Amino acid sequence: MHTVVETHELAKTYGRFTALRGLSIAVPEGAVFALIGASGSGKTTAIKLLLNLTHPTHGSAALFGVDSRAVGPAILARIGYVSENQALPPRLRVDEFFDYLRACYPGWDRGLEDTLRTQLRLPPERKIGELSHGMRLKMALACALPFHPALLILDEPFSGLDALAREEIINAFLQPARDLSILISSHELEEIERLATHLVFLHEGRMLFQGSLTALREHARAMFPALGLGDDAMSLRVIFVAMVRAAVQDRG
């Protein structure tokens, strides 16, 4: 199976602070690959390194087989990106911004655009700067899919959203993103549990686990027998808390 994202001993330091420590991952084509961890665990740093927004202090990363430090317009044109802090032009109306995007992508899927705009109830006449946080995230998602990217990167897409908005966003991207590779960072474990096929647990820049959900549950049963983790209790939240506590104890 091909990999769309790969890192080897990827690390980033800022002065005396180490944001990421030796991250080695491989994101298979077609996977929904989740970077899970609390705020400050290194998730966004990893994404910035992949997108060539900053350079690694040590190690390497690649997108579609291209070194991250060489990532430019040709690679970025194959990537959809949605972030909790998405920058969108505040003075443009919703319909004006979609008009602009259509001209930038020869393969833009107008039918998918219309479906997403209807499903997410995006008001065409409203200025983007007047939209709520949740509506701006919906707008960013609706802009990230119609050009059919090969990789969709979602950086904390559920942060600050109410339950209804989260459900709308999940339902909106599940169908059109079915054939995509997805890299998603989040600390919202309930949503990730519904979506992810593979995951990485990060804590203070360190990787605690990488693998499938099935492999994670098997690992947790073997690692924490005292917890009595049966299938009914084997939630990501229970496992993640146990693994973080074990990591803290090991470092003493």
Residue, then its C-alpha position, 0 to 999 in steps of 0.5 A: m500500500h502506498t503512503v501519502v505522508e511519512t516522517h522519520e525521527l521528525a523533531k522540532t525545537y524552539g530555543r530550549f523548548t522541544a515541540l516534537r520529539g522523533l516522530s516516525i509515522a506512515v499514513p497509508e493511502g485511503a486512511v483516516f489517520a488521527l494525531i491525538g493529544a492534548s493542546g501543546s502535544g505537538k500535533t499542529t507542529a507536525i502539520k506545519l512541518l509537513l506543509n513546509l511552514t517551518h523546517p525540522t530541527h532533526g529528521s525528515a518528512a515527506l508528502f507524496g514522496v516529496d521531502s517536506r522542505a521542497v513542498g511547493p505549489a504543485i504539491l499543495a494543490r493536491i491538499g485540502y486544508v481546514s483549521e480551527n484558525q482558518a484564515l478566510p477573506p472577511r470582506l468577501r461574501v460567501d458566494e464571491f469567495f466561491d466564485y474566486l476559488r472556481a477560477c483557481y481550480p480547473g477540475w472544480d466540482r460545481g455539483l459537489e460545491d452546491t451540495l456542500r453549501t446546501q448541506l452546511r446552510l452557508p448563506p451566499e449573501r453574508k460576508i465571511g467576516e460576519l460568520s460565526h466560528g462554526m460557520r467559518l469552519k463549515m465554509a472552510l470545509a466546503c472550500a477544501l473538497p470540491f477540487h478533489p484533493a488527494l489528501l485532506i488535512l484537518d487541524e482541530p476541526f471540532s474545537g469550539l463547536d457545539a454538538l450539532a455543528r460537529e455532527e453537520i461537519i462530520n456528515a458533510f465530509l464523510q461521503p465526498a471524502r470517502d476516497l481521500s486520505i485524511l490526516i486529522s489532529s484533534h483532542e476531541l476523542e469521541e469524534i475521532e473514535r467514529l472516524a479514524t482507521h489509524l491513529v497516533f497518541l502524542h504527549e508533550g511531543r512524544m509518540l506513545f502509540q501508532g497503529s490501528l484502532t484494533a491494535l490500540r485496544e489489544h495493546a491497551r489490554a496487554m499494557f493495563p490489565a489492572l484496568g479490566l478494559g473489556d470491549d465496553a470500556m475500551s474507549l479512546r478516552v480511557i486508553f489515552v488517559a491510562m497511557v499518559r499516566a503511564a508515560v508520566q510515571d515512567r519519566g518519574 
